[in-house]
Amino acid sequence: MKKILLLAILFIGFSCSNKKQEIKQVAKISCGQCQFDLEGGGCNLAVRVNDKAYYVDGFGIDDFGDAHDLKKGLCNKIRKGEIAGIIENEKFVATKINLLD
């Protein structure tokens, strides 16, 4: 019985440690290439989390209006927003992005 209990505790511990931590915070959001100097992605949506920029999966740059608009376009301006998601394979897999400004 003790062995079964020990195995169950170990299994639960390993299962929990493999989950990726969801990130929920206010972050900078913009074009990865134009504003965050990311390579290889062209004009695509990116977020800066803990001082590192990541391209975003789950939302597109034009989901927030014309990316090249001179006043609010994400290729021309870094904006703030509430984000939620996980970092996976050097990308931010977003479940929520709400621009604040």
Chimera marker file (.cmm) of the C-alpha trace (Angstrom):
<marker_set name="trace">
<marker id="1" x="0.000" y="0.000" z="0.000" r="1" g="1" b="0" radius="0.5"/>
<marker id="2" x="2.847" y="2.398" z="0.834" r="1" g="1" b="0" radius="0.5"/>
<marker id="3" x="4.453" y="1.715" z="-2.542" r="1" g="1" b="0" radius="0.5"/>
<marker id="4" x="1.245" y="2.510" z="-4.395" r="1" g="1" b="0" radius="0.5"/>
<marker id="5" x="0.820" y="5.742" z="-2.448" r="1" g="1" b="0" radius="0.5"/>
<marker id="6" x="4.443" y="6.729" z="-3.121" r="1" g="1" b="0" radius="0.5"/>
<marker id="7" x="4.069" y="5.998" z="-6.839" r="1" g="1" b="0" radius="0.5"/>
<marker id="8" x="0.853" y="8.026" z="-6.975" r="1" g="1" b="0" radius="0.5"/>
<marker id="9" x="2.543" y="11.011" z="-5.310" r="1" g="1" b="0" radius="0.5"/>
<marker id="10" x="5.517" y="10.811" z="-7.688" r="1" g="1" b="0" radius="0.5"/>
<marker id="11" x="3.215" y="10.545" z="-10.715" r="1" g="1" b="0" radius="0.5"/>
<marker id="12" x="1.213" y="13.590" z="-9.638" r="1" g="1" b="0" radius="0.5"/>
<marker id="13" x="4.410" y="15.546" z="-8.949" r="1" g="1" b="0" radius="0.5"/>
<marker id="14" x="5.876" y="14.810" z="-12.377" r="1" g="1" b="0" radius="0.5"/>
<marker id="15" x="2.576" y="15.564" z="-14.100" r="1" g="1" b="0" radius="0.5"/>
<marker id="16" x="2.333" y="18.980" z="-12.481" r="1" g="1" b="0" radius="0.5"/>
<marker id="17" x="5.937" y="19.931" z="-13.207" r="1" g="1" b="0" radius="0.5"/>
<marker id="18" x="5.509" y="19.432" z="-16.973" r="1" g="1" b="0" radius="0.5"/>
<marker id="19" x="2.769" y="22.070" z="-17.265" r="1" g="1" b="0" radius="0.5"/>
<marker id="20" x="3.845" y="25.368" z="-18.733" r="1" g="1" b="0" radius="0.5"/>
<marker id="21" x="3.176" y="28.399" z="-16.580" r="1" g="1" b="0" radius="0.5"/>
<marker id="22" x="0.493" y="30.674" z="-18.000" r="1" g="1" b="0" radius="0.5"/>
<marker id="23" x="1.578" y="34.283" z="-18.281" r="1" g="1" b="0" radius="0.5"/>
<marker id="24" x="-0.954" y="37.010" z="-17.474" r="1" g="1" b="0" radius="0.5"/>
<marker id="25" x="0.366" y="40.562" z="-17.482" r="1" g="1" b="0" radius="0.5"/>
<marker id="26" x="0.382" y="43.956" z="-19.121" r="1" g="1" b="0" radius="0.5"/>
<marker id="27" x="2.998" y="43.884" z="-21.866" r="1" g="1" b="0" radius="0.5"/>
<marker id="28" x="4.313" y="45.850" z="-24.815" r="1" g="1" b="0" radius="0.5"/>
<marker id="29" x="2.774" y="44.775" z="-28.120" r="1" g="1" b="0" radius="0.5"/>
<marker id="30" x="3.967" y="45.707" z="-31.600" r="1" g="1" b="0" radius="0.5"/>
<marker id="31" x="5.431" y="44.480" z="-34.877" r="1" g="1" b="0" radius="0.5"/>
<marker id="32" x="8.226" y="42.029" z="-34.210" r="1" g="1" b="0" radius="0.5"/>
<marker id="33" x="10.328" y="43.163" z="-37.158" r="1" g="1" b="0" radius="0.5"/>
<marker id="34" x="9.630" y="46.914" z="-37.215" r="1" g="1" b="0" radius="0.5"/>
<marker id="35" x="9.699" y="47.699" z="-33.492" r="1" g="1" b="0" radius="0.5"/>
<marker id="36" x="11.322" y="44.768" z="-31.640" r="1" g="1" b="0" radius="0.5"/>
<marker id="37" x="14.052" y="43.954" z="-34.208" r="1" g="1" b="0" radius="0.5"/>
<marker id="38" x="13.093" y="40.269" z="-34.398" r="1" g="1" b="0" radius="0.5"/>
<marker id="39" x="14.330" y="38.385" z="-37.444" r="1" g="1" b="0" radius="0.5"/>
<marker id="40" x="12.673" y="35.967" z="-39.800" r="1" g="1" b="0" radius="0.5"/>
<marker id="41" x="9.031" y="36.808" z="-39.297" r="1" g="1" b="0" radius="0.5"/>
<marker id="42" x="8.323" y="39.906" z="-41.317" r="1" g="1" b="0" radius="0.5"/>
<marker id="43" x="5.579" y="42.239" z="-40.128" r="1" g="1" b="0" radius="0.5"/>
<marker id="44" x="3.944" y="39.985" z="-37.556" r="1" g="1" b="0" radius="0.5"/>
<marker id="45" x="2.537" y="40.551" z="-34.102" r="1" g="1" b="0" radius="0.5"/>
<marker id="46" x="4.955" y="40.279" z="-31.205" r="1" g="1" b="0" radius="0.5"/>
<marker id="47" x="4.923" y="40.848" z="-27.451" r="1" g="1" b="0" radius="0.5"/>
<marker id="48" x="7.681" y="41.702" z="-25.013" r="1" g="1" b="0" radius="0.5"/>
<marker id="49" x="7.595" y="39.494" z="-21.905" r="1" g="1" b="0" radius="0.5"/>
<marker id="50" x="10.223" y="39.962" z="-19.197" r="1" g="1" b="0" radius="0.5"/>
<marker id="51" x="12.363" y="42.118" z="-21.508" r="1" g="1" b="0" radius="0.5"/>
<marker id="52" x="12.369" y="39.519" z="-24.311" r="1" g="1" b="0" radius="0.5"/>
<marker id="53" x="10.287" y="39.774" z="-27.488" r="1" g="1" b="0" radius="0.5"/>
<marker id="54" x="8.389" y="36.821" z="-28.955" r="1" g="1" b="0" radius="0.5"/>
<marker id="55" x="6.323" y="36.429" z="-32.096" r="1" g="1" b="0" radius="0.5"/>
<marker id="56" x="2.679" y="35.625" z="-31.287" r="1" g="1" b="0" radius="0.5"/>
<marker id="57" x="0.632" y="32.595" z="-32.299" r="1" g="1" b="0" radius="0.5"/>
<marker id="58" x="-3.126" y="32.894" z="-31.975" r="1" g="1" b="0" radius="0.5"/>
<marker id="59" x="-3.559" y="36.530" z="-33.062" r="1" g="1" b="0" radius="0.5"/>
<marker id="60" x="-2.454" y="38.461" z="-36.137" r="1" g="1" b="0" radius="0.5"/>
<marker id="61" x="-1.049" y="41.962" z="-36.425" r="1" g="1" b="0" radius="0.5"/>
<marker id="62" x="-4.059" y="43.153" z="-38.457" r="1" g="1" b="0" radius="0.5"/>
<marker id="63" x="-6.490" y="41.886" z="-35.798" r="1" g="1" b="0" radius="0.5"/>
<marker id="64" x="-5.883" y="45.258" z="-34.121" r="1" g="1" b="0" radius="0.5"/>
<marker id="65" x="-6.441" y="47.530" z="-37.110" r="1" g="1" b="0" radius="0.5"/>
<marker id="66" x="-4.202" y="48.547" z="-39.984" r="1" g="1" b="0" radius="0.5"/>
<marker id="67" x="-0.660" y="47.671" z="-38.928" r="1" g="1" b="0" radius="0.5"/>
<marker id="68" x="0.728" y="50.541" z="-41.006" r="1" g="1" b="0" radius="0.5"/>
<marker id="69" x="-1.593" y="53.286" z="-39.729" r="1" g="1" b="0" radius="0.5"/>
<marker id="70" x="0.683" y="56.217" z="-38.871" r="1" g="1" b="0" radius="0.5"/>
<marker id="71" x="-0.911" y="56.968" z="-35.473" r="1" g="1" b="0" radius="0.5"/>
<marker id="72" x="-1.897" y="53.577" z="-34.006" r="1" g="1" b="0" radius="0.5"/>
<marker id="73" x="-0.475" y="50.954" z="-36.349" r="1" g="1" b="0" radius="0.5"/>
<marker id="74" x="1.655" y="48.308" z="-34.672" r="1" g="1" b="0" radius="0.5"/>
<marker id="75" x="4.402" y="48.665" z="-37.284" r="1" g="1" b="0" radius="0.5"/>
<marker id="76" x="4.763" y="52.323" z="-36.280" r="1" g="1" b="0" radius="0.5"/>
<marker id="77" x="4.047" y="52.279" z="-32.559" r="1" g="1" b="0" radius="0.5"/>
<marker id="78" x="4.642" y="50.104" z="-29.513" r="1" g="1" b="0" radius="0.5"/>
<marker id="79" x="1.385" y="49.764" z="-27.581" r="1" g="1" b="0" radius="0.5"/>
<marker id="80" x="0.432" y="48.269" z="-24.223" r="1" g="1" b="0" radius="0.5"/>
<marker id="81" x="-2.051" y="45.489" z="-23.664" r="1" g="1" b="0" radius="0.5"/>
<marker id="82" x="-3.246" y="42.776" z="-21.348" r="1" g="1" b="0" radius="0.5"/>
<marker id="83" x="-1.970" y="39.407" z="-22.501" r="1" g="1" b="0" radius="0.5"/>
<marker id="84" x="-2.445" y="35.806" z="-21.471" r="1" g="1" b="0" radius="0.5"/>
<marker id="85" x="-0.792" y="32.689" z="-22.837" r="1" g="1" b="0" radius="0.5"/>
<marker id="86" x="2.291" y="30.510" z="-22.645" r="1" g="1" b="0" radius="0.5"/>
<marker id="87" x="5.751" y="30.587" z="-24.188" r="1" g="1" b="0" radius="0.5"/>
<marker id="88" x="6.307" y="27.512" z="-26.322" r="1" g="1" b="0" radius="0.5"/>
<marker id="89" x="9.046" y="26.887" z="-28.893" r="1" g="1" b="0" radius="0.5"/>
<marker id="90" x="10.255" y="30.509" z="-28.623" r="1" g="1" b="0" radius="0.5"/>
<marker id="91" x="6.773" y="31.866" z="-29.494" r="1" g="1" b="0" radius="0.5"/>
<marker id="92" x="4.080" y="33.363" z="-27.312" r="1" g="1" b="0" radius="0.5"/>
<marker id="93" x="0.944" y="31.252" z="-27.760" r="1" g="1" b="0" radius="0.5"/>
<marker id="94" x="-1.724" y="33.792" z="-26.858" r="1" g="1" b="0" radius="0.5"/>
<marker id="95" x="-5.169" y="33.083" z="-25.474" r="1" g="1" b="0" radius="0.5"/>
<marker id="96" x="-5.957" y="36.757" z="-24.817" r="1" g="1" b="0" radius="0.5"/>
<marker id="97" x="-4.709" y="40.120" z="-26.063" r="1" g="1" b="0" radius="0.5"/>
<marker id="98" x="-6.565" y="43.335" z="-25.227" r="1" g="1" b="0" radius="0.5"/>
<marker id="99" x="-4.957" y="46.619" z="-26.233" r="1" g="1" b="0" radius="0.5"/>
<marker id="100" x="-5.101" y="49.287" z="-23.529" r="1" g="1" b="0" radius="0.5"/>
<marker id="101" x="-4.194" y="52.394" z="-25.515" r="1" g="1" b="0" radius="0.5"/>
<link id1="1" id2="2" r="1" g="1" b="0" radius="0.2"/>
<link id1="2" id2="3" r="1" g="1" b="0" radius="0.2"/>
<link id1="3" id2="4" r="1" g="1" b="0" radius="0.2"/>
<link id1="4" id2="5" r="1" g="1" b="0" radius="0.2"/>
<link id1="5" id2="6" r="1" g="1" b="0" radius="0.2"/>
<link id1="6" id2="7" r="1" g="1" b="0" radius="0.2"/>
<link id1="7" id2="8" r="1" g="1" b="0" radius="0.2"/>
<link id1="8" id2="9" r="1" g="1" b="0" radius="0.2"/>
<link id1="9" id2="10" r="1" g="1" b="0" radius="0.2"/>
<link id1="10" id2="11" r="1" g="1" b="0" radius="0.2"/>
<link id1="11" id2="12" r="1" g="1" b="0" radius="0.2"/>
<link id1="12" id2="13" r="1" g="1" b="0" radius="0.2"/>
<link id1="13" id2="14" r="1" g="1" b="0" radius="0.2"/>
<link id1="14" id2="15" r="1" g="1" b="0" radius="0.2"/>
<link id1="15" id2="16" r="1" g="1" b="0" radius="0.2"/>
<link id1="16" id2="17" r="1" g="1" b="0" radius="0.2"/>
<link id1="17" id2="18" r="1" g="1" b="0" radius="0.2"/>
<link id1="18" id2="19" r="1" g="1" b="0" radius="0.2"/>
<link id1="19" id2="20" r="1" g="1" b="0" radius="0.2"/>
<link id1="20" id2="21" r="1" g="1" b="0" radius="0.2"/>
<link id1="21" id2="22" r="1" g="1" b="0" radius="0.2"/>
<link id1="22" id2="23" r="1" g="1" b="0" radius="0.2"/>
<link id1="23" id2="24" r="1" g="1" b="0" radius="0.2"/>
<link id1="24" id2="25" r="1" g="1" b="0" radius="0.2"/>
<link id1="25" id2="26" r="1" g="1" b="0" radius="0.2"/>
<link id1="26" id2="27" r="1" g="1" b="0" radius="0.2"/>
<link id1="27" id2="28" r="1" g="1" b="0" radius="0.2"/>
<link id1="28" id2="29" r="1" g="1" b="0" radius="0.2"/>
<link id1="29" id2="30" r="1" g="1" b="0" radius="0.2"/>
<link id1="30" id2="31" r="1" g="1" b="0" radius="0.2"/>
<link id1="31" id2="32" r="1" g="1" b="0" radius="0.2"/>
<link id1="32" id2="33" r="1" g="1" b="0" radius="0.2"/>
<link id1="33" id2="34" r="1" g="1" b="0" radius="0.2"/>
<link id1="34" id2="35" r="1" g="1" b="0" radius="0.2"/>
<link id1="35" id2="36" r="1" g="1" b="0" radius="0.2"/>
<link id1="36" id2="37" r="1" g="1" b="0" radius="0.2"/>
<link id1="37" id2="38" r="1" g="1" b="0" radius="0.2"/>
<link id1="38" id2="39" r="1" g="1" b="0" radius="0.2"/>
<link id1="39" id2="40" r="1" g="1" b="0" radius="0.2"/>
<link id1="40" id2="41" r="1" g="1" b="0" radius="0.2"/>
<link id1="41" id2="42" r="1" g="1" b="0" radius="0.2"/>
<link id1="42" id2="43" r="1" g="1" b="0" radius="0.2"/>
<link id1="43" id2="44" r="1" g="1" b="0" radius="0.2"/>
<link id1="44" id2="45" r="1" g="1" b="0" radius="0.2"/>
<link id1="45" id2="46" r="1" g="1" b="0" radius="0.2"/>
<link id1="46" id2="47" r="1" g="1" b="0" radius="0.2"/>
<link id1="47" id2="48" r="1" g="1" b="0" radius="0.2"/>
<link id1="48" id2="49" r="1" g="1" b="0" radius="0.2"/>
<link id1="49" id2="50" r="1" g="1" b="0" radius="0.2"/>
<link id1="50" id2="51" r="1" g="1" b="0" radius="0.2"/>
<link id1="51" id2="52" r="1" g="1" b="0" radius="0.2"/>
<link id1="52" id2="53" r="1" g="1" b="0" radius="0.2"/>
<link id1="53" id2="54" r="1" g="1" b="0" radius="0.2"/>
<link id1="54" id2="55" r="1" g="1" b="0" radius="0.2"/>
<link id1="55" id2="56" r="1" g="1" b="0" radius="0.2"/>
<link id1="56" id2="57" r="1" g="1" b="0" radius="0.2"/>
<link id1="57" id2="58" r="1" g="1" b="0" radius="0.2"/>
<link id1="58" id2="59" r="1" g="1" b="0" radius="0.2"/>
<link id1="59" id2="60" r="1" g="1" b="0" radius="0.2"/>
<link id1="60" id2="61" r="1" g="1" b="0" radius="0.2"/>
<link id1="61" id2="62" r="1" g="1" b="0" radius="0.2"/>
<link id1="62" id2="63" r="1" g="1" b="0" radius="0.2"/>
<link id1="63" id2="64" r="1" g="1" b="0" radius="0.2"/>
<link id1="64" id2="65" r="1" g="1" b="0" radius="0.2"/>
<link id1="65" id2="66" r="1" g="1" b="0" radius="0.2"/>
<link id1="66" id2="67" r="1" g="1" b="0" radius="0.2"/>
<link id1="67" id2="68" r="1" g="1" b="0" radius="0.2"/>
<link id1="68" id2="69" r="1" g="1" b="0" radius="0.2"/>
<link id1="69" id2="70" r="1" g="1" b="0" radius="0.2"/>
<link id1="70" id2="71" r="1" g="1" b="0" radius="0.2"/>
<link id1="71" id2="72" r="1" g="1" b="0" radius="0.2"/>
<link id1="72" id2="73" r="1" g="1" b="0" radius="0.2"/>
<link id1="73" id2="74" r="1" g="1" b="0" radius="0.2"/>
<link id1="74" id2="75" r="1" g="1" b="0" radius="0.2"/>
<link id1="75" id2="76" r="1" g="1" b="0" radius="0.2"/>
<link id1="76" id2="77" r="1" g="1" b="0" radius="0.2"/>
<link id1="77" id2="78" r="1" g="1" b="0" radius="0.2"/>
<link id1="78" id2="79" r="1" g="1" b="0" radius="0.2"/>
<link id1="79" id2="80" r="1" g="1" b="0" radius="0.2"/>
<link id1="80" id2="81" r="1" g="1" b="0" radius="0.2"/>
<link id1="81" id2="82" r="1" g="1" b="0" radius="0.2"/>
<link id1="82" id2="83" r="1" g="1" b="0" radius="0.2"/>
<link id1="83" id2="84" r="1" g="1" b="0" radius="0.2"/>
<link id1="84" id2="85" r="1" g="1" b="0" radius="0.2"/>
<link id1="85" id2="86" r="1" g="1" b="0" radius="0.2"/>
<link id1="86" id2="87" r="1" g="1" b="0" radius="0.2"/>
<link id1="87" id2="88" r="1" g="1" b="0" radius="0.2"/>
<link id1="88" id2="89" r="1" g="1" b="0" radius="0.2"/>
<link id1="89" id2="90" r="1" g="1" b="0" radius="0.2"/>
<link id1="90" id2="91" r="1" g="1" b="0" radius="0.2"/>
<link id1="91" id2="92" r="1" g="1" b="0" radius="0.2"/>
<link id1="92" id2="93" r="1" g="1" b="0" radius="0.2"/>
<link id1="93" id2="94" r="1" g="1" b="0" radius="0.2"/>
<link id1="94" id2="95" r="1" g="1" b="0" radius="0.2"/>
<link id1="95" id2="96" r="1" g="1" b="0" radius="0.2"/>
<link id1="96" id2="97" r="1" g="1" b="0" radius="0.2"/>
<link id1="97" id2="98" r="1" g="1" b="0" radius="0.2"/>
<link id1="98" id2="99" r="1" g="1" b="0" radius="0.2"/>
<link id1="99" id2="100" r="1" g="1" b="0" radius="0.2"/>
<link id1="100" id2="101" r="1" g="1" b="0" radius="0.2"/>
</marker_set>
